Amino acid sequence: MTKKYKISAKDVDTRILAIYALDHFIEYVRTTCSDINPSEATLLAAITLHSLPELFQENPLLVNRFREAAAHIKGKKRNPQSPDSN
């Protein structure tokens, strides 16, 4: 039997944003490797996502930028009225 759970509207919104970002990345992959088809670009994007933890481990600067982004997101959550600094 499958375990059922509720997904909040906020979770749905963030998942849609992730899908949009993935689609954008796949399009970027196609611009860097113009001879591959959409399915191949999607597979290459999946391989890239799968290898991200290793890439982060090898690049402390990337980890720091990731943590800064997480802190920014958490800060906006605590103070939603603050202006976006991007």
BABADREN-677243 format. One record per residue: x, y, z of N, C-alpha, C in turn. Coordinates in steps of 0.1 Angstrom, whole numbers, padded with zeros to 4 digits, always signed. Example, Ala and Ser with C-alpha at 12.3 -4.5 7.8 and 13.67 -1.06 7.14 Angstrom:
# BABADREN-677243
+0132-0057+0078+0123-0045+0078+0132-0033+0078
+0128-0022+0071+0137-0011+0071+0129+0000+0079
This chain:
# BABADREN-677243
+0008-0012+0000+0000+0000+0000+0009+0012+0000
+0005+0023-0008+0013+0035-0009+0009+0044+0003
+0019+0050+0009+0017+0060+0020+0012+0073+0013
+0001+0078+0018-0004+0091+0013+0000+0102+0022
+0004+0113+0017+0007+0125+0024+0002+0138+0017
+0000+0148+0024-0004+0160+0018+0008+0169+0014
+0006+0175+0003+0016+0185-0002+0010+0199-0001
+0017+0208+0006+0012+0221+0007+0013+0229-0006
+0005+0239-0007+0005+0248-0019+0019+0254-0020
+0026+0257-0009+0039+0263-0010+0049+0252-0016
+0047+0240-0012+0056+0229-0017+0053+0227-0032
+0041+0228-0036+0038+0227-0050+0044+0238-0058
+0043+0250-0053+0049+0262-0060+0064+0261-0061
+0071+0256-0050+0085+0255-0051+0089+0243-0060
+0081+0233-0061+0084+0222-0071+0083+0227-0085
+0073+0235-0087+0071+0240-0101+0082+0249-0104
+0087+0257-0095+0099+0265-0097+0111+0257-0100
+0113+0246-0093+0124+0237-0096+0123+0230-0110
+0111+0227-0114+0109+0222-0128+0112+0232-0138
+0108+0244-0136+0111+0255-0145+0126+0257-0146
+0133+0257-0134+0148+0259-0134+0155+0247-0141
+0150+0235-0140+0155+0224-0147+0153+0225-0162
+0142+0229-0166+0139+0231-0180+0149+0242-0186
+0151+0252-0178+0160+0263-0182+0174+0257-0183
+0178+0249-0174+0192+0243-0174+0193+0233-0186
+0182+0226-0189+0183+0217-0201+0185+0225-0214
+0178+0236-0215+0180+0245-0226+0194+0250-0227
+0200+0253-0215+0214+0258-0215+0223+0247-0220
+0220+0234-0215+0228+0223-0220+0228+0222-0235
+0216+0224-0241+0215+0223-0255+0223+0234-0262
+0225+0245-0256+0233+0256-0262+0248+0253-0262
+0252+0245-0252+0266+0242-0251+0269+0229-0258
+0260+0221-0261+0261+0209-0269+0251+0208-0280
+0252+0216-0290+0241+0218-0299+0238+0206-0308
+0247+0196-0308+0244+0184-0316+0236+0173-0309
+0231+0176-0296+0223+0166-0289+0209+0169-0290
+0200+0159-0289+0186+0161-0290+0180+0164-0276
+0168+0168-0275+0162+0172-0262+0163+0160-0251
+0161+0148-0255+0162+0137-0246+0176+0135-0241
+0186+0136-0250+0200+0135-0246+0204+0147-0237
+0199+0159-0239+0201+0170-0231+0195+0168-0217
+0184+0162-0216+0177+0159-0204+0185+0149-0196
+0190+0139-0203+0199+0129-0196+0212+0135-0191
+0218+0144-0199+0230+0150-0195+0227+0159-0183
+0216+0166-0182+0212+0174-0171+0211+0166-0158
+0204+0154-0160+0202+0145-0149+0216+0140-0144
+0225+0136-0152+0238+0132-0148+0245+0143-0141
+0244+0155-0146+0250+0167-0139+0244+0169-0125
+0231+0168-0124+0225+0169-0110+0229+0158-0101
+0231+0146-0106+0235+0135-0098+0249+0137-0093
+0258+0144-0101+0272+0146-0097+0274+0159-0089
+0263+0166-0086+0265+0179-0079+0271+0177-0065
+0267+0167-0057+0274+0166-0044+0289+0165-0045
+0294+0157-0054+0308+0156-0056+0314+0169-0060
+0308+0176-0069+0313+0189-0073+0313+0199-0062
+0303+0198-0053+0303+0207-0041+0315+0203-0032
+0317+0190-0030+0328+0186-0021+0342+0190-0026
+0343+0191-0039+0356+0195-0045+0357+0210-0046
+0347+0218-0043+0347+0233-0045+0341+0239-0033
+0349+0242-0023+0344+0249-0011+0338+0262-0014
+0342+0270-0024+0336+0282-0027+0321+0280-0031
+0318+0269-0039+0305+0266-0042+0296+0263-0030
+0302+0256-0020+0295+0253-0008+0291+0266-0001
+0301+0275+0000+0299+0288+0007+0288+0296+0000
+0288+0296-0013+0277+0304-0020+0264+0297-0018
+0263+0284-0018+0251+0277-0015+0246+0280-0001
+0255+0280+0008+0251+0283+0022+0246+0298+0023
+0252+0307+0016+0248+0321+0016+0234+0322+0010
+0232+0315-0001+0218+0315-0007+0208+0309+0003
+0211+0299+0010+0202+0293+0020+0199+0303+0031
+0210+0310+0036+0208+0320+0046+0199+0331+0041
+0201+0335+0029+0192+0346+0023+0178+0341+0023
+0175+0329+0019+0162+0324+0018+0156+0323+0032
+0164+0318+0042+0159+0318+0056+0156+0332+0061
+0164+0341+0058+0163+0355+0062+0150+0361+0057
+0147+0358+0044+0135+0363+0038+0122+0357+0044
+0124+0344+0049+0113+0337+0055+0110+0344+0069
+0120+0348+0076+0118+0354+0089+0113+0368+0088
+0117+0375+0077+0113+0389+0075+0108+0391+0061
+0096+0387+0058+0091+0387+0044+0089+0402+0039
+0090+0412+0048+0088+0425+0043+0101+0432+0039
+0112+0425+0041+0125+0431+0037+0126+0431+0022
+0132+0441+0016+0133+0442+0001+0143+0432-0003
+0142+0427-0015+0151+0417-0021+0163+0424-0025
+0175+0419-0021+0188+0426-0024+0194+0421-0037
+0187+0413-0045+0193+0409-0058+0193+0419-0068
